[in-house]
Every structure is written in structure tokens, then in C-alpha cells.
Amino acid sequence: MMPNYKPNPDDRSDNVEKLQSIVQNTLENIEEAEETLRYADEEERERIQAKNARREESIQSLREEIRDEATDRESGFRNNDEK
């Protein structure tokens, strides 16, 4: 007999805050990486700059997701278990 598993409800109530925290952490990582540039050789400098460019792209995507989540929150989204 198969156990009866119930999926966890989709709790989106704090998504905006979680995403904002991720953006803040990523910005801090960019700043820390920028500080290490002065000590890096050319190869390491290129790696750091490439990684920071990817981080900037991620931040843009996260900010779009924050806007979407905020809009959904304002329009009164419902959790899947409330449907």
C-alpha cells in the first residue's frame, strides 16, 4: 500500500521579502568581488568581471519577479489550498 503524501501548500506570502533578500545578498557579493579586483591578476579579474555580469543579469530577473509577486499580492492571490 502506498503512503498518502500531501504536498505542501503554495505559500507565496513572503516571496517578495525573500527575493529582496536575495537581491541584497547578490549586491553585497558584487561589492566584495569588486574589492578583490585590485589584488587579482588579469585572468582572475576577467573571471570576477564575468561573474559580476551574470550577477547583474540575475538581479534584473529577480527584480522583475519581485514586481510580479508584488502585483499578485496586491491583486489578492490565493494559495493553492484555498481554491
MMTF fields as JSON, N, C-alpha, C and O atoms, coordinates in Angstrom:
{
  "mmtfVersion": "1.0.0",
  "mmtfProducer": "UNKNOWN",
  "numBonds": 331,
  "numAtoms": 332,
  "numGroups": 83,
  "numChains": 1,
  "numModels": 1,
  "chainsPerModel": [1],
  "groupsPerChain": [83],
  "chainIdList": ["A"],
  "bondAtomList": [4, 2, 8, 6, 12, 10, 16, 14, 20, 18, 24, 22, 28, 26, 32, 30, 36, 34, 40, 38, 44, 42, 48, 46, 52, 50, 56, 54, 60, 58, 64, 62, 68, 66, 72, 70, 76, 74, 80, 78, 84, 82, 88, 86, 92, 90, 96, 94, 100, 98, 104, 102, 108, 106, 112, 110, 116, 114, 120, 118, 124, 122, 128, 126, 132, 130, 136, 134, 140, 138, 144, 142, 148, 146, 152, 150, 156, 154, 160, 158, 164, 162, 168, 166, 172, 170, 176, 174, 180, 178, 184, 182, 188, 186, 192, 190, 196, 194, 200, 198, 204, 202, 208, 206, 212, 210, 216, 214, 220, 218, 224, 222, 228, 226, 232, 230, 236, 234, 240, 238, 244, 242, 248, 246, 252, 250, 256, 254, 260, 258, 264, 262, 268, 266, 272, 270, 276, 274, 280, 278, 284, 282, 288, 286, 292, 290, 296, 294, 300, 298, 304, 302, 308, 306, 312, 310, 316, 314, 320, 318, 324, 322, 328, 326],
  "bondOrderList": [1, 1, 1, 1, 1, 1, 1, 1, 1, 1, 1, 1, 1, 1, 1, 1, 1, 1, 1, 1, 1, 1, 1, 1, 1, 1, 1, 1, 1, 1, 1, 1, 1, 1, 1, 1, 1, 1, 1, 1, 1, 1, 1, 1, 1, 1, 1, 1, 1, 1, 1, 1, 1, 1, 1, 1, 1, 1, 1, 1, 1, 1, 1, 1, 1, 1, 1, 1, 1, 1, 1, 1, 1, 1, 1, 1, 1, 1, 1, 1, 1, 1],
  "groupList": [{"groupName": "MET", "atomNameList": ["N", "CA", "C", "O"], "elementList": ["N", "C", "C", "O"], "formalChargeList": [0, 0, 0, 0], "bondAtomList": [1, 0, 2, 1, 3, 2], "bondOrderList": [1, 1, 2], "singleLetterCode": "M", "chemCompType": "L-PEPTIDE LINKING"}, {"groupName": "PRO", "atomNameList": ["N", "CA", "C", "O"], "elementList": ["N", "C", "C", "O"], "formalChargeList": [0, 0, 0, 0], "bondAtomList": [1, 0, 2, 1, 3, 2], "bondOrderList": [1, 1, 2], "singleLetterCode": "P", "chemCompType": "L-PEPTIDE LINKING"}, {"groupName": "ASN", "atomNameList": ["N", "CA", "C", "O"], "elementList": ["N", "C", "C", "O"], "formalChargeList": [0, 0, 0, 0], "bondAtomList": [1, 0, 2, 1, 3, 2], "bondOrderList": [1, 1, 2], "singleLetterCode": "N", "chemCompType": "L-PEPTIDE LINKING"}, {"groupName": "TYR", "atomNameList": ["N", "CA", "C", "O"], "elementList": ["N", "C", "C", "O"], "formalChargeList": [0, 0, 0, 0], "bondAtomList": [1, 0, 2, 1, 3, 2], "bondOrderList": [1, 1, 2], "singleLetterCode": "Y", "chemCompType": "L-PEPTIDE LINKING"}, {"groupName": "LYS", "atomNameList": ["N", "CA", "C", "O"], "elementList": ["N", "C", "C", "O"], "formalChargeList": [0, 0, 0, 0], "bondAtomList": [1, 0, 2, 1, 3, 2], "bondOrderList": [1, 1, 2], "singleLetterCode": "K", "chemCompType": "L-PEPTIDE LINKING"}, {"groupName": "ASP", "atomNameList": ["N", "CA", "C", "O"], "elementList": ["N", "C", "C", "O"], "formalChargeList": [0, 0, 0, 0], "bondAtomList": [1, 0, 2, 1, 3, 2], "bondOrderList": [1, 1, 2], "singleLetterCode": "D", "chemCompType": "L-PEPTIDE LINKING"}, {"groupName": "ARG", "atomNameList": ["N", "CA", "C", "O"], "elementList": ["N", "C", "C", "O"], "formalChargeList": [0, 0, 0, 0], "bondAtomList": [1, 0, 2, 1, 3, 2], "bondOrderList": [1, 1, 2], "singleLetterCode": "R", "chemCompType": "L-PEPTIDE LINKING"}, {"groupName": "SER", "atomNameList": ["N", "CA", "C", "O"], "elementList": ["N", "C", "C", "O"], "formalChargeList": [0, 0, 0, 0], "bondAtomList": [1, 0, 2, 1, 3, 2], "bondOrderList": [1, 1, 2], "singleLetterCode": "S", "chemCompType": "L-PEPTIDE LINKING"}, {"groupName": "VAL", "atomNameList": ["N", "CA", "C", "O"], "elementList": ["N", "C", "C", "O"], "formalChargeList": [0, 0, 0, 0], "bondAtomList": [1, 0, 2, 1, 3, 2], "bondOrderList": [1, 1, 2], "singleLetterCode": "V", "chemCompType": "L-PEPTIDE LINKING"}, {"groupName": "GLU", "atomNameList": ["N", "CA", "C", "O"], "elementList": ["N", "C", "C", "O"], "formalChargeList": [0, 0, 0, 0], "bondAtomList": [1, 0, 2, 1, 3, 2], "bondOrderList": [1, 1, 2], "singleLetterCode": "E", "chemCompType": "L-PEPTIDE LINKING"}, {"groupName": "LEU", "atomNameList": ["N", "CA", "C", "O"], "elementList": ["N", "C", "C", "O"], "formalChargeList": [0, 0, 0, 0], "bondAtomList": [1, 0, 2, 1, 3, 2], "bondOrderList": [1, 1, 2], "singleLetterCode": "L", "chemCompType": "L-PEPTIDE LINKING"}, {"groupName": "GLN", "atomNameList": ["N", "CA", "C", "O"], "elementList": ["N", "C", "C", "O"], "formalChargeList": [0, 0, 0, 0], "bondAtomList": [1, 0, 2, 1, 3, 2], "bondOrderList": [1, 1, 2], "singleLetterCode": "Q", "chemCompType": "L-PEPTIDE LINKING"}, {"groupName": "ILE", "atomNameList": ["N", "CA", "C", "O"], "elementList": ["N", "C", "C", "O"], "formalChargeList": [0, 0, 0, 0], "bondAtomList": [1, 0, 2, 1, 3, 2], "bondOrderList": [1, 1, 2], "singleLetterCode": "I", "chemCompType": "L-PEPTIDE LINKING"}, {"groupName": "THR", "atomNameList": ["N", "CA", "C", "O"], "elementList": ["N", "C", "C", "O"], "formalChargeList": [0, 0, 0, 0], "bondAtomList": [1, 0, 2, 1, 3, 2], "bondOrderList": [1, 1, 2], "singleLetterCode": "T", "chemCompType": "L-PEPTIDE LINKING"}, {"groupName": "ALA", "atomNameList": ["N", "CA", "C", "O"], "elementList": ["N", "C", "C", "O"], "formalChargeList": [0, 0, 0, 0], "bondAtomList": [1, 0, 2, 1, 3, 2], "bondOrderList": [1, 1, 2], "singleLetterCode": "A", "chemCompType": "L-PEPTIDE LINKING"}, {"groupName": "GLY", "atomNameList": ["N", "CA", "C", "O"], "elementList": ["N", "C", "C", "O"], "formalChargeList": [0, 0, 0, 0], "bondAtomList": [1, 0, 2, 1, 3, 2], "bondOrderList": [1, 1, 2], "singleLetterCode": "G", "chemCompType": "PEPTIDE LINKING"}, {"groupName": "PHE", "atomNameList": ["N", "CA", "C", "O"], "elementList": ["N", "C", "C", "O"], "formalChargeList": [0, 0, 0, 0], "bondAtomList": [1, 0, 2, 1, 3, 2], "bondOrderList": [1, 1, 2], "singleLetterCode": "F", "chemCompType": "L-PEPTIDE LINKING"}],
  "groupTypeList": [0, 0, 1, 2, 3, 4, 1, 2, 1, 5, 5, 6, 7, 5, 2, 8, 9, 4, 10, 11, 7, 12, 8, 11, 2, 13, 10, 9, 2, 12, 9, 9, 14, 9, 9, 13, 10, 6, 3, 14, 5, 9, 9, 9, 6, 9, 6, 12, 11, 14, 4, 2, 14, 6, 6, 9, 9, 7, 12, 11, 7, 10, 6, 9, 9, 12, 6, 5, 9, 14, 13, 5, 6, 9, 7, 15, 16, 6, 2, 2, 5, 9, 4],
  "groupIdList": [1, 2, 3, 4, 5, 6, 7, 8, 9, 10, 11, 12, 13, 14, 15, 16, 17, 18, 19, 20, 21, 22, 23, 24, 25, 26, 27, 28, 29, 30, 31, 32, 33, 34, 35, 36, 37, 38, 39, 40, 41, 42, 43, 44, 45, 46, 47, 48, 49, 50, 51, 52, 53, 54, 55, 56, 57, 58, 59, 60, 61, 62, 63, 64, 65, 66, 67, 68, 69, 70, 71, 72, 73, 74, 75, 76, 77, 78, 79, 80, 81, 82, 83],
  "secStructList": [7, 7, 7, 7, 7, 7, 7, 7, 7, 7, 7, 7, 6, 6, 2, 2, 2, 2, 2, 2, 2, 2, 2, 2, 2, 2, 2, 2, 2, 2, 2, 2, 2, 2, 2, 2, 4, 4, 4, 7, 7, 2, 2, 2, 2, 2, 2, 2, 2, 2, 2, 2, 2, 2, 2, 2, 2, 2, 2, 2, 2, 2, 2, 2, 2, 2, 2, 2, 2, 2, 2, 2, 2, 2, 6, 6, 7, 7, 7, 4, 4, 4, 7],
  "xCoordList": [0.849, 0.0, 0.895, 1.86, 0.573, 1.342, 0.972, -0.203, 1.987, 1.67, 0.936, 1.124, 0.122, -0.656, 0.129, 0.133, 0.802, 1.569, 0.713, 0.009, 0.79, 0.072, 1.112, 1.949, 1.081, 2.074, 1.886, 0.781, 2.982, 2.906, 2.144, 2.267, 1.362, 0.638, 1.606, 2.706, 1.193, 1.994, 1.839, 0.86, 2.811, 2.761, 3.62, 4.845, 2.975, 3.685, 3.673, 4.082, 3.223, 3.015, 4.288, 4.224, 5.449, 6.685, 7.682, 8.871, 7.21, 8.105, 8.819, 10.009, 8.113, 8.72, 9.896, 10.968, 9.697, 10.767, 11.945, 13.099, 11.661, 12.735, 13.536, 14.766, 12.84, 13.518, 14.347, 15.457, 13.813, 14.56, 15.832, 16.869, 15.75, 16.921, 17.976, 19.172, 17.531, 18.454, 19.134, 20.338, 18.369, 18.952, 19.993, 21.083, 19.669, 20.606, 21.892, 22.986, 21.765, 22.945, 23.791, 25.02, 23.139, 23.857, 24.586, 25.717, 23.96, 24.621, 25.857, 26.893, 25.741, 26.887, 28.01, 29.187, 27.64, 28.652, 29.364, 30.57, 28.624, 29.23, 30.231, 31.35, 29.829, 30.72, 31.993, 33.092, 31.841, 33.005, 33.933, 35.155, 33.351, 34.157, 34.892, 36.049, 34.21, 34.845, 36.054, 37.065, 35.94, 37.046, 38.261, 39.396, 38.035, 39.153, 39.84, 40.929, 39.218, 39.794, 41.195, 42.052, 41.427, 42.727, 43.868, 45.033, 43.534, 44.558, 44.643, 45.514, 43.75, 43.646, 44.559, 44.811, 45.043, 45.781, 44.771, 43.564, 45.245, 44.363, 43.337, 42.168, 43.776, 42.855, 41.756, 40.582, 42.131, 41.154, 40.234, 39.038, 40.782, 39.992, 38.888, 37.746, 39.232, 38.24, 37.155, 35.977, 37.552, 36.557, 35.613, 34.401, 36.168, 35.344, 34.376, 33.197, 34.871, 34.011, 32.909, 31.776, 33.228, 32.213, 31.16, 29.964, 31.619, 30.682, 29.784, 28.585, 30.357, 29.549, 28.543, 27.435, 28.907, 27.958, 26.777, 25.627, 27.061, 25.971, 25.123, 23.903, 25.775, 25.031, 24.093, 22.953, 24.565, 23.72, 22.503, 21.394, 22.715, 21.584, 20.583, 19.373, 21.095, 20.217, 19.419, 18.236, 20.061, 19.376, 18.229, 17.146, 18.449, 17.38, 16.196, 15.046, 16.475, 15.408, 14.688, 13.462, 15.446, 14.842, 13.957, 12.882, 14.396, 13.578, 12.28, 11.242, 12.322, 11.087, 10.17, 8.96, 10.747, 9.947, 9.361, 8.228, 10.114, 9.599, 8.381, 7.36, 8.506, 7.362, 6.145, 5.028, 6.36, 5.248, 4.615, 3.391, 5.455, 4.938, 4.186, 3.142, 4.722, 4.058, 2.708, 1.725, 2.664, 1.396, 0.397, -0.77, 0.863, -0.022, -0.524, -1.692, 0.366, -0.031, -1.107, -2.104, -0.897, -1.859, -3.205, -4.247, -3.183, -4.442, -5.098, -6.153, -4.47, -5.109, -4.943, -5.928, -3.724, -3.517, -3.989, -4.059, -4.309, -4.731, -3.769, -3.246, -3.539, -2.728, -3.469, -4.699, -2.754, -3.371, -4.357, -5.354, -4.099, -5.002, -6.28, -7.183, -6.378, -7.574, -8.549, -9.664, -8.158, -9.013, -10.177, -10.985],
  "yCoordList": [-1.175, 0.0, 1.239, 1.309, 2.216, 3.457, 4.413, 4.578, 5.038, 6.052, 7.231, 7.527, 7.881, 9.012, 10.303, 10.827, 10.813, 12.054, 13.241, 13.201, 14.278, 15.505, 16.584, 16.854, 17.212, 18.255, 19.457, 19.756, 20.124, 21.34, 22.419, 22.527, 23.214, 24.301, 25.331, 25.518, 25.989, 27.026, 28.317, 29.044, 28.595, 29.796, 30.879, 30.861, 31.816, 32.893, 34.181, 35.227, 34.126, 35.335, 36.131, 37.346, 35.468, 36.201, 36.15, 36.397, 35.834, 35.754, 37.068, 37.068, 38.179, 39.483, 39.722, 40.144, 39.456, 39.668, 38.733, 39.149, 37.481, 36.525, 36.974, 36.938, 37.39, 37.832, 39.089, 39.219, 40.006, 41.223, 40.889, 41.523, 39.904, 39.47, 38.872, 39.116, 38.103, 37.515, 38.616, 38.548, 39.633, 40.75, 41.46, 41.768, 41.72, 42.412, 41.611, 42.174, 40.307, 39.458, 39.45, 39.468, 39.424, 39.425, 40.745, 40.755, 41.852, 43.157, 43.205, 43.745, 42.644, 42.598, 41.74, 42.076, 40.627, 39.778, 40.514, 40.355, 41.316, 42.107, 43.089, 43.22, 43.774, 44.752, 44.085, 44.608, 42.94, 42.234, 41.789, 41.881, 41.312, 40.886, 42.069, 41.951, 43.209, 44.412, 44.82, 45.277, 44.65, 44.993, 44.099, 44.54, 42.862, 41.943, 42.178, 41.655, 42.954, 43.187, 43.791, 43.463, 44.659, 45.335, 44.381, 44.689, 43.221, 42.235, 41.084, 40.222, 41.069, 39.935, 40.115, 41.231, 38.984, 39.04, 39.161, 39.12, 39.305, 39.577, 38.457, 38.725, 37.22, 36.094, 36.08, 35.9, 36.267, 36.301, 37.512, 37.423, 38.622, 39.835, 39.575, 39.997, 38.888, 38.574, 37.655, 37.831, 36.665, 35.762, 36.517, 36.305, 37.389, 38.166, 39.071, 39.158, 39.729, 40.625, 39.852, 40.326, 38.667, 37.847, 37.385, 37.394, 36.982, 36.53, 37.673, 37.479, 38.859, 40.005, 40.372, 40.809, 40.204, 40.472, 39.503, 39.902, 38.235, 37.261, 37.611, 37.449, 38.088, 38.501, 39.659, 39.682, 40.618, 41.759, 41.281, 41.78, 40.313, 39.762, 39.096, 39.243, 38.369, 37.716, 38.732, 38.528, 39.816, 40.86, 41.436, 41.669, 41.667, 42.192, 41.227, 41.651, 39.932, 38.929, 38.878, 38.782, 38.942, 38.916, 40.136, 40.021, 41.286, 42.497, 42.395, 42.866, 41.787, 41.572, 40.627, 40.845, 39.587, 38.645, 39.312, 39.018, 40.202, 40.945, 41.77, 41.783, 42.457, 43.251, 42.366, 42.728, 41.198, 40.282, 39.798, 39.768, 39.42, 38.934, 40.036, 39.786, 41.246, 42.364, 42.646, 42.909, 42.592, 42.794, 41.708, 41.994, 40.457, 39.357, 39.536, 39.283, 39.974, 40.184, 41.265, 41.104, 42.361, 43.466, 43.059, 43.55, 42.164, 41.751, 40.619, 40.12, 40.212, 39.243, 37.811, 37.073, 37.379, 35.984, 35.073, 35.451, 33.865, 32.863, 31.703, 31.362, 31.107, 29.892, 28.764, 28.781, 27.786, 26.669, 25.916, 25.396, 25.848, 25.105, 25.877, 25.333, 27.129, 27.932, 27.874, 28.384, 27.271, 27.251, 26.314, 26.186],
  "zCoordList": [0.0, 0.0, 0.0, 0.76, -0.853, -0.976, 0.159, 0.488, 0.747, 1.77, 1.129, -0.051, 1.905, 1.412, 1.67, 2.783, 0.609, 0.722, 0.307, -0.702, 1.093, 0.76, 0.488, 1.349, -0.696, -0.983, -0.068, 0.385, 0.184, 0.992, 0.237, -0.983, 0.947, 0.27, -0.299, 0.222, -1.357, -2.005, -1.215, -1.383, -0.352, 0.481, -0.152, -0.031, -0.822, -1.501, -0.687, -1.189, 0.529, 1.311, 1.569, 1.752, 1.586, 1.862, 0.702, 0.899, -0.489, -1.647, -1.935, -2.248, -1.834, -2.124, -1.19, -1.626, 0.083, 1.057, 0.808, 0.907, 0.488, 0.202, -1.023, -1.013, -2.06, -3.282, -3.027, -3.543, -2.238, -1.91, -1.134, -1.33, -0.265, 0.485, -0.45, -0.286, -1.411, -2.383, -3.196, -3.444, -3.613, -4.363, -3.513, -3.995, -2.257, -1.371, -1.191, -1.235, -0.99, -0.839, -2.108, -2.042, -3.248, -4.516, -4.723, -5.21, -4.363, -4.46, -3.559, -3.946, -2.373, -1.457, -2.04, -1.908, -2.686, -3.322, -4.447, -4.633, -5.195, -6.27, -5.676, -6.172, -4.618, -3.981, -3.454, -3.636, -2.807, -2.284, -3.415, -3.296, -4.5, -5.64, -6.259, -6.662, -6.331, -6.878, -6.035, -6.567, -4.725, -3.834, -4.077, -3.901, -4.475, -4.702, -6.045, -6.28, -6.922, -8.247, -8.18, -9.001, -7.22, -7.161, -6.827, -7.08, -6.256, -5.895, -6.894, -6.778, -7.864, -8.782, -9.994, -10.449, -10.498, -11.761, -12.9, -12.663, -14.11, -15.253, -15.472, -15.752, -15.343, -15.548, -14.49, -14.811, -13.25, -12.155, -12.297, -12.017, -12.724, -12.937, -13.972, -13.788, -15.041, -16.079, -15.539, -15.848, -14.725, -14.132, -13.208, -13.239, -12.396, -11.46, -12.225, -11.882, -13.242, -14.015, -14.732, -14.815, -15.252, -15.915, -14.91, -15.199, -13.729, -12.709, -12.245, -12.042, -12.077, -11.677, -12.761, -12.448, -14.024, -15.112, -15.01, -15.197, -14.715, -14.544, -13.324, -13.338, -12.281, -11.084, -11.406, -10.941, -12.2, -12.593, -13.386, -13.192, -14.277, -15.035, -14.099, -14.265, -13.12, -12.157, -11.356, -11.086, -10.982, -10.226, -11.043, -10.506, -12.328, -13.181, -13.202, -13.089, -13.346, -13.358, -12.019, -11.966, -10.952, -9.624, -9.395, -8.805, -9.852, -9.688, -10.468, -10.003, -11.65, -12.411, -11.646, -11.578, -11.076, -10.296, -9.059, -8.679, -8.429, -7.279, -7.696, -7.009, -8.834, -9.315, -9.562, -9.194, -10.188, -10.442, -9.149, -9.018, -8.196, -6.92, -6.168, -5.566, -6.209, -5.532, -6.173, -5.479, -7.492, -8.201, -7.824, -7.558, -7.801, -7.411, -5.98, -5.684, -5.106, -3.709, -3.622, -2.919, -4.339, -4.321, -4.906, -4.474, -5.885, -6.502, -5.727, -6.12, -4.619, -3.727, -4.165, -4.201, -4.505, -4.889, -3.781, -2.611, -4.187, -3.217, -3.266, -4.326, -2.137, -2.081, -2.769, -2.82, -3.299, -3.985, -3.104, -3.604, -1.814, -0.927, -0.62, 0.017, -1.056, -0.803, -1.965, -1.857, -3.061, -4.26, -4.113, -5.032]
}
